[in-house]
Amino acid sequence: MFKEFRKFILRGNVVDLAVAVVIGAAFNSVVQSIVKDFITPLVTGFSSGGKKLEGVYTIHLRSHAFSFAWGDFLNTLISFILIAAVVFFLVVQPLNKLVSHLKPSDEIEKPAERQCPECLSAIPAKATRCKFCTTKSAPSK
């Protein structure tokens, strides 16, 4: 039962899903920051009676003031990049190395080509005759 559980946990789609959830949460923060710090000030700037938003930079355009919170957005963007880097370097790469070490040797793929014994050309592994010198040879198993 433990072997089956280990196989389930180390399957690629379980880890991919966990990574996707973490990256999705970080990306959600970036999107929320874009909406809160850029889109909302533009929308409330054009509407009458919209609440005044305070930001780092204020731009005046056609008698409307738009406040952009650059610091908050950059903080969220840097946070996203750092979370993605931590997940990649501390979760994805070590797990890939672990899975490659646990892979049984019988699952290693056999080469698709082999050498012709006469002319040493590369021929398909299942071929019975060399396409260059036409020498007959037994196919690889």
FENPE-V111318 format. One record per residue. N is the residue number from 1. RES is the residue in one small letter. SS is DSSP state (hx for helix, st for strand, lp for the rest). OMEGA is omega in radians with two decimals (NA if undefined). D_LAST is the distance of its C-alpha to the last C-alpha in whole Angstrom. Layout:
# FENPE-V111318
n-><N	N>
res-><RES	RES>
ss-><SS	SS>
omega-><OMEGA	OMEGA>
d_last-><D_LAST	D_LAST>
This chain:
# FENPE-V111318
n-><1	2	3	4	5	6	7	8	9	10	11	12	13	14	15	16	17	18	19	20	21	22	23	24	25	26	27	28	29	30	31	32	33	34	35	36	37	38	39	40	41	42	43	44	45	46	47	48	49	50	51	52	53	54	55	56	57	58	59	60	61	62	63	64	65	66	67	68	69	70	71	72	73	74	75	76	77	78	79	80	81	82	83	84	85	86	87	88	89	90	91	92	93	94	95	96	97	98	99	100	101	102	103	104	105	106	107	108	109	110	111	112	113	114	115	116	117	118	119	120	121	122	123	124	125	126	127	128	129	130	131	132	133	134	135	136	137	138	139	140	141>
res-><m	f	k	e	f	r	k	f	i	l	r	g	n	v	v	d	l	a	v	a	v	v	i	g	a	a	f	n	s	v	v	q	s	i	v	k	d	f	i	t	p	l	v	t	g	f	s	s	g	g	k	k	l	e	g	v	y	t	i	h	l	r	s	h	a	f	s	f	a	w	g	d	f	l	n	t	l	i	s	f	i	l	i	a	a	v	v	f	f	l	v	v	q	p	l	n	k	l	v	s	h	l	k	p	s	d	e	i	e	k	p	a	e	r	q	c	p	e	c	l	s	a	i	p	a	k	a	t	r	c	k	f	c	t	t	k	s	a	p	s	k>
ss-><lp	hx	hx	hx	hx	hx	hx	hx	hx	hx	lp	hx	hx	hx	hx	hx	hx	hx	hx	hx	hx	hx	hx	hx	hx	hx	hx	hx	hx	hx	hx	hx	hx	hx	hx	hx	hx	hx	hx	hx	hx	hx	hx	hx	hx	hx	lp	lp	lp	lp	lp	lp	lp	lp	lp	lp	st	st	st	st	st	lp	lp	st	st	st	st	st	lp	hx	hx	hx	hx	hx	hx	hx	hx	hx	hx	hx	hx	hx	hx	hx	hx	hx	hx	hx	hx	hx	hx	hx	hx	hx	hx	hx	hx	hx	hx	hx	hx	hx	lp	lp	hx	hx	hx	lp	lp	lp	lp	lp	st	st	st	lp	lp	lp	lp	lp	lp	st	st	st	lp	lp	lp	lp	st	lp	lp	lp	lp	lp	lp	st	lp	lp	lp	lp	lp>
omega-><3.13	3.12	3.11	3.12	3.11	3.11	3.12	-3.09	-3.08	3.05	-3.06	-3.03	3.09	3.13	3.10	3.12	3.12	3.11	3.14	3.13	-3.12	3.13	3.11	3.11	3.12	3.13	3.06	3.11	3.11	-3.13	3.11	3.12	3.10	-3.13	-3.08	-2.99	-3.11	-3.04	-3.12	3.10	3.11	-3.13	-3.13	3.09	-3.12	-3.14	3.13	3.12	3.11	-3.11	-3.10	3.12	3.10	-3.13	-3.12	-3.14	3.08	3.14	3.11	-3.13	3.13	3.10	3.03	3.11	3.12	3.14	3.13	3.13	-3.10	-3.10	3.14	3.13	3.14	3.08	3.12	3.13	3.10	3.10	3.10	-3.13	3.12	3.11	3.12	3.13	3.13	3.13	-3.11	-3.03	-3.09	3.13	-3.00	-3.11	3.10	3.14	3.08	3.10	3.13	-3.14	3.13	3.10	-3.12	-3.10	3.13	-3.08	-3.13	3.11	3.13	-3.09	3.08	-3.12	-3.12	-3.12	3.05	-3.13	3.02	-3.12	-3.10	-3.03	3.12	3.06	3.08	3.10	3.11	-3.06	-3.11	-3.11	3.09	-3.14	3.12	-3.13	-3.12	-3.09	3.12	3.08	3.08	3.07	-3.14	3.12	3.07	3.14	NA>
d_last-><34	34	30	30	33	32	28	31	33	30	29	29	31	34	34	34	37	39	39	40	43	44	44	45	48	49	49	51	53	53	54	57	58	58	60	62	63	63	63	65	68	68	68	71	73	73	74	78	79	75	75	75	72	72	70	69	70	72	72	75	74	77	79	76	75	71	70	66	65	63	63	61	59	58	58	55	53	53	52	49	48	48	47	44	43	44	41	38	39	40	38	35	34	34	32	29	29	29	27	24	25	25	21	19	16	13	14	14	12	9	10	11	11	11	14	15	16	19	21	19	19	16	14	12	8	8	11	12	15	16	19	21	22	20	18	16	12	9	6	4	0>
